[in-house]
Amino acid sequence: MKIRPVVLAVLFAAATAVGAGWTTAAAAPLVHADIPSSDCAVLKQIAGSVVGTLAPLQSAPPDEAAATMANYVANLRAKEGQVSSPEAAADIEGLASALENATGPDGAGAIYSAIGKMNNAC
């Protein structure tokens, strides 16, 4: 994983998401209608903080950025254990996998999709 291209992919995905109106509840239909409200809170927290968490990595030294990204992905996977529905866990894993597998701006589509799915899960 090359950290700067991944951060660029995240930022591109976020900018596209905001431009497309993904930040509003009416932007798309609910992905899962039966997720418990506690799981929804976890998903919304993650989706709402992805860009703010990862944007500073763009200017961080490569070693520090890589370590921070690895830690963030590990924290996402730990949050999978905090949710009770398999759908919410799959949405979190989707973002973790998209970040982990992104090698450049071409990974933005998968990241964008994962963030959008989380924003519209509940």
Residue pairs with C-beta under 8 A, 6 or more apart in sequence:
1 66
1 69
1 100
1 101
1 102
1 103
2 103
2 104
3 57
3 62
3 65
3 66
3 69
4 57
4 58
4 62
4 65
5 102
5 103
5 104
5 105
5 107
6 69
6 99
6 102
6 103
6 104
6 107
7 54
7 55
7 57
7 58
7 65
7 69
8 58
8 104
8 105
8 108
9 102
9 104
9 105
9 106
9 107
9 108
9 111
10 50
10 51
10 54
10 55
10 99
10 102
10 108
10 111
11 51
11 54
11 55
11 58
12 105
12 108
12 112
13 108
13 109
13 111
13 112
13 115
14 50
14 51
14 112
14 115
16 108
16 112
17 23
17 112
17 115
17 116
17 119
20 27
21 27
22 28
22 115
22 116
22 119
22 120
23 119
27 119
27 120
28 116
28 120
29 120
30 120
30 121
30 122
31 87
31 91
31 117
31 120
31 121
32 85
32 87
32 88
32 91
32 121
32 122
34 85
34 87
35 43
35 85
35 87
35 88
35 121
35 122
36 84
36 85
36 88
37 122
38 83
38 84
39 83
39 84
39 85
39 87
39 88
39 122
40 88
40 121
40 122
42 79
42 82
42 83
42 88
42 92
43 83
43 88
43 91
43 92
43 118
43 121
43 122
44 118
44 119
44 122
46 76
46 79
46 92
46 95
46 118
47 115
47 118
47 119
50 95
50 115
53 72
54 69
54 72
57 65
57 68
57 69
58 65
60 68
69 99
72 99
73 96
73 99
73 100
76 92
76 93
76 95
76 96
76 99
77 92
77 93
77 96
79 92
80 89
80 92
80 93
80 96
83 89
83 92
87 121
88 121
91 114
91 117
91 118
91 121
92 118
94 113
94 114
94 117
95 111
95 114
95 115
95 118
97 110
97 114
98 107
98 110
98 111
98 113
98 114
99 111
101 107
101 110
102 108
102 110
102 111
